[in-house]
């Protein structure tokens, strides 16, 4: 029985990239895996076919041979010289290939069978900022305790003048395979702990780890407009990996402290501004604060407490666009306190000048409306 074209099996074009091939394989392998198909022999055969196609197309040399000679390259005595056969794919291998990216396993590596280097851990730095600095942006200095590459061994972990050798237990794969019938379970190599290499003469400074603890000082530019919860990524500034592996990243988590005057909501700023009884009644001009300095705000006559005034463009410029928010000023009428006798007398004269009953209602419509509503409410209870 002739075999199907490997590209057709995975459902990809001959020009497919490594990533596209791997993505197609993961999808199909999960679909046809015996654990999901519950003994369906046809699906089991499809799983083997998908596995065989992936193992050829995922290897540069095998893929080149297949593109040139087709299936003949892997038959006994074929041009590929491989004797691949293709019929004995282990179901257990799926766990290394599909889940390796998630759990850090998969010693097969997909490219020549080398183990993956242990990338350093990502780090988080909590940065507290004032509202002013967050709005304007600032370059900050960070002191980060972390692991850095060891200088004497240049991060290799081996004594100067020596180098690590390939692990003889796993032959550089970092994984060993335990077979149980049809299934194969991959485990981390106990000799090299998954590194694929063994250091016979460790560096005395880092004891073979390739890294040492150190507090390093970094300079980070915080863009204008950041807010609490925003995160800045500094690539490669996390922990150094073991034995020269790539470093992780540093994530700067921004927290903007509460402000004495302003409250921020997205790109708008809010504040309360007290005004006098006189300005509220007669109108006038007051000074209100902004993050750029004081500005004038005109208050119309008969302004009630709680009135909100919008000052366009006086808020925060978004960190993700050129949009600038507004400043929302809520005026609060302040009742006079610590009055002198003559001031109280003047207020009493003012009160008397407004009259009573219907005459006074036109000066205090809200008050009159409220008590009219109360009267109707109690009348309805009778």
C-alpha positions in Angstrom: 0.0 0.0 0.0 1.5 3.3 -1.1 2.0 6.0 1.5 0.4 9.4 1.4 2.5 12.5 0.8 3.8 13.7 4.2 2.7 17.3 3.5 -0.8 16.1 2.6 -0.9 14.1 5.9 -0.2 17.2 8.0 -2.3 19.4 5.7 0.4 22.0 5.0 2.0 23.3 1.8 5.5 22.2 0.7 6.7 25.8 1.5 5.4 25.5 5.1 7.7 26.9 7.9 8.9 24.8 10.8 6.4 26.6 13.0 3.5 25.8 10.7 4.5 22.1 10.5 4.7 21.9 14.3 1.4 23.6 14.8 -0.3 21.2 12.3 1.3 18.2 14.0 0.2 19.2 17.5 -3.4 19.7 16.3 -3.6 16.4 14.6 -1.7 14.4 17.2 -4.1 15.6 19.9 -7.0 14.7 17.7 -5.9 11.1 16.9 -4.1 10.2 20.1 -5.2 6.8 21.5 -6.1 8.3 24.8 -8.8 10.4 23.0 -9.9 7.8 20.4 -10.5 5.0 22.9 -9.2 2.0 20.9 -10.3 3.1 17.4 -7.8 1.3 15.2 -8.3 3.6 12.2 -7.5 6.6 14.3 -4.5 4.8 15.8 -3.2 4.3 12.3 -3.8 7.9 11.5 -1.9 8.9 14.6 1.1 6.8 13.4 0.9 8.4 10.0 0.9 11.9 11.5 3.8 11.1 13.8 5.8 9.6 10.9 5.2 12.7 8.7 6.2 15.1 11.5 9.4 13.2 12.3 10.5 13.6 8.7 9.4 17.1 8.0 10.6 18.4 11.4 14.2 17.4 10.6 16.1 19.6 8.1 18.2 16.8 6.6 15.3 14.3 6.4 13.0 16.9 4.9 15.6 17.8 2.3 16.0 14.1 1.4 12.2 13.6 1.2 11.8 16.6 -1.0 14.3 15.2 -3.4 13.6 11.5 -3.4 10.2 11.1 -1.7 9.4 8.0 0.4 12.2 6.1 -1.3 14.7 8.1 0.7 13.8 6.2 3.8 13.2 2.7 2.5 15.9 0.1 3.1 18.9 1.0 1.0 17.3 4.2 -0.1 19.1 7.5 -0.9 18.5 8.8 2.6 20.4 5.9 4.1 18.1 6.1 7.1 16.2 2.9 7.3 13.5 4.9 9.0 10.7 2.5 8.3 8.1 4.8 9.9 5.7 2.2 11.3 6.8 2.0 14.9 6.0 5.4 16.3 5.7 5.3 20.1 2.5 6.8 21.5 4.4 8.0 24.6 6.5 10.3 22.4 3.6 12.6 21.9 3.9 13.9 25.5 7.5 15.1 24.8 6.7 16.7 21.5 3.3 18.3 22.2 3.6 19.2 25.9 7.3 19.9 26.0 6.7 23.6 25.2 4.4 23.9 28.1 6.2 22.0 30.8 9.8 22.4 29.7 10.2 18.7 28.8 10.6 17.2 25.4 14.3 16.3 25.3 14.0 15.4 21.6 14.3 19.0 20.7 13.1 18.5 17.1 16.4 19.7 15.6 19.2 17.2 16.0 17.9 15.9 19.3 19.7 18.4 21.6 18.3 19.4 24.9 17.0 22.8 25.4 19.0 25.3 27.5 17.5 26.3 30.8 16.5 29.9 30.3 16.8 32.1 33.3 13.7 33.0 35.3 11.7 36.1 34.7 11.7 38.7 37.5 9.1 41.2 38.7 10.0 44.6 40.1 7.3 46.7 41.9 7.7 50.4 41.1 5.8 53.0 43.1 5.5 56.3 41.3 3.9 59.7 42.0 1.0 60.8 39.8 3.2 63.6 38.4 6.0 61.3 37.4 3.6 58.8 35.9 1.9 61.4 33.8 5.1 63.1 32.6 7.3 60.0 32.3 10.6 59.4 34.0 13.8 57.5 33.8 14.2 55.5 37.0 17.0 53.6 38.6 16.3 50.0 39.7 18.4 47.9 42.0 17.5 44.3 41.3 18.9 41.3 43.3 19.3 38.5 40.7 21.7 36.0 39.2 24.2 37.2 36.6 26.7 35.3 34.4 29.9 34.3 36.2 32.8 36.3 34.9 35.7 33.8 35.4 33.9 31.1 33.4 31.9 33.4 31.1 28.7 31.6 32.2 29.8 28.2 31.1 30.1 26.7 34.6 33.4 25.0 33.6 36.8 25.9 35.0 38.7 28.3 32.8 40.5 26.5 30.1 38.1 23.5 30.2 34.6 22.9 28.8 31.5 20.7 29.5 31.3 17.3 27.8 28.3 15.5 26.3 26.5 13.4 28.9 27.1 9.7 28.2 23.8 8.6 29.8 21.4 10.6 27.6 23.9 11.4 24.8 23.2 15.0 25.0 19.4 14.8 24.8 18.8 15.7 28.5 16.1 13.0 28.6 16.1 9.2 29.0 13.2 7.0 27.9 11.5 4.3 29.9 9.5 1.8 27.8 6.5 -0.1 29.0 4.8 -2.0 26.2 3.5 0.3 23.6 4.1 3.4 25.7 7.3 5.3 26.3 7.8 7.7 29.2 10.5 10.4 29.0 12.2 11.4 32.2 14.9 14.0 33.0 18.4 12.4 32.8 19.6 11.7 36.3 23.2 12.2 35.4 23.1 15.7 33.8 19.7 16.9 35.3 18.4 17.6 31.8 21.3 19.8 30.7 22.7 17.3 28.2 26.2 18.1 29.3 28.4 17.3 32.2 31.0 19.5 33.8 34.0 17.5 35.0 35.9 20.5 36.4 33.5 23.1 37.7 34.3 26.8 38.0 35.3 27.5 41.6 33.5 30.9 41.6 30.0 29.7 40.6 30.5 26.0 41.5 29.5 24.9 38.0 26.3 26.9 37.8 27.6 29.5 35.4 26.0 32.3 37.4 26.3 34.1 40.7 24.1 36.2 42.9 24.4 40.0 42.5 22.4 43.2 42.9 22.6 45.0 39.6 21.6 48.5 38.9 19.4 49.2 35.8 18.1 52.3 34.2 14.5 52.1 32.9 12.6 54.7 31.0 9.0 54.8 32.1 6.9 56.3 29.3 4.5 59.2 29.9 0.9 58.3 30.8 1.5 54.9 32.6 -1.0 53.9 35.2 -1.4 51.4 38.0 -1.3 47.9 36.6 0.8 48.8 33.5 3.9 46.6 33.0 7.2 47.4 31.3 9.2 44.5 30.0 13.0 44.7 30.0 14.2 41.9 27.7 17.1 39.8 29.0 17.3 41.6 32.3 15.9 38.8 34.4 17.9 35.9 36.0 20.8 34.6 33.9 20.3 31.0 32.8 22.5 28.1 34.0 25.6 27.2 32.1 25.4 30.2 29.7 21.7 29.8 28.9 19.7 32.9 27.9 18.6 35.3 30.7 14.9 35.8 31.5 13.1 39.1 31.3 12.5 41.7 34.0 8.9 43.0 34.3 8.5 46.4 36.0 5.0 46.5 37.6 3.8 50.1 37.9 1.8 51.3 40.9 0.8 55.0 41.0 0.4 56.4 44.6 -2.8 58.2 45.6 -2.7 61.9 45.1 -3.8 64.6 47.6 -5.8 66.5 45.0 -6.5 64.5 41.9 -8.1 61.1 41.3 -7.3 59.5 37.9 -9.8 57.5 35.9 -8.3 56.2 32.7 -7.1 59.5 31.0 -9.3 61.9 32.9 -8.4 63.6 36.2 -11.0 64.5 38.8 -10.8 67.0 41.7 -13.1 68.9 44.1 -12.8 72.7 44.3 -14.4 74.6 47.2 -16.1 77.9 46.3 -17.6 80.5 48.5 -21.3 81.2 48.9 -20.9 84.6 47.3 -19.1 83.2 44.2 -21.7 80.5 43.9 -24.6 83.0 44.0 -23.0 85.9 42.0 -20.5 84.1 39.8 -16.9 84.9 39.4 -13.5 83.5 38.4 -11.4 81.1 40.5 -8.0 79.4 40.2 -8.0 75.7 39.9 -4.9 73.4 40.0 -3.7 71.2 37.1 -0.6 69.1 36.7 0.8 71.9 34.6 0.1 74.7 37.0 -2.9 76.9 37.9 -5.5 78.0 35.4 -8.6 80.2 35.6 -12.1 78.8 35.7 -15.2 81.0 35.2 -18.1 80.2 37.6 -21.5 81.3 36.3 -23.9 82.9 38.8 -26.4 80.6 40.6 -24.0 77.6 40.5 -25.1 74.8 42.7 -22.8 72.6 44.8 -21.7 69.5 42.9 -21.7 71.1 39.5 -19.0 69.5 37.3 -16.9 71.6 35.0 -14.8 70.1 32.2 -11.4 71.5 31.3 -10.5 69.9 28.0 -7.0 68.6 27.4 -5.9 69.2 31.1 -5.9 65.5 31.9 -3.4 62.7 31.1 -2.0 61.8 27.6 -2.6 58.2 26.9 0.5 56.0 26.9 -1.0 54.0 24.0 -2.2 56.9 21.8 -2.0 60.6 21.3 -5.4 61.2 23.0 -5.3 63.5 26.1 -8.0 63.3 28.7 -9.7 66.1 30.5 -9.7 67.6 34.0 -13.1 67.4 35.7 -13.6 70.0 38.4 -16.5 69.5 40.9 -17.3 72.6 42.8 -18.4 72.4 46.4 -20.1 75.4 48.0 -18.5 76.0 51.4 -20.8 77.3 54.2 -19.2 80.2 56.1 -17.9 79.4 59.6 -16.7 81.5 62.6 -19.0 84.4 61.7 -18.9 87.6 63.7 -22.0 89.2 65.1 -22.4 91.8 62.4 -21.9 89.1 59.7 -24.7 87.0 61.2 -26.9 90.1 61.3 -26.3 90.8 57.6 -27.2 87.2 56.8 -30.4 87.5 58.8 -31.2 90.7 56.9 -30.5 88.9 53.6 -32.8 86.0 54.7 -35.6 88.4 55.6 -35.2 90.2 52.2 -36.2 87.0 50.4 -39.6 86.9 52.2 -41.5 83.8 53.1 -43.8 81.3 51.5 -44.4 81.7 47.7 -42.2 84.8 47.7 -39.2 82.8 48.9 -39.8 79.8 46.7 -38.5 81.6 43.6 -35.2 82.0 45.4 -34.9 78.4 46.6 -36.7 76.3 44.0 -35.0 73.0 45.0 -35.9 73.5 48.6 -39.5 74.3 47.9 -39.8 71.4 45.5 -38.4 69.0 48.1 -40.9 70.0 50.8 -43.8 69.9 48.3 -42.8 66.3 47.5 -42.6 65.5 51.2 -46.1 66.9 51.8 -47.6 64.9 48.9 -45.9 61.8 50.3 -47.5 62.1 53.7 -50.9 63.1 52.2 -50.8 59.8 50.3 -50.4 57.9 53.5 -53.6 59.2 55.0 
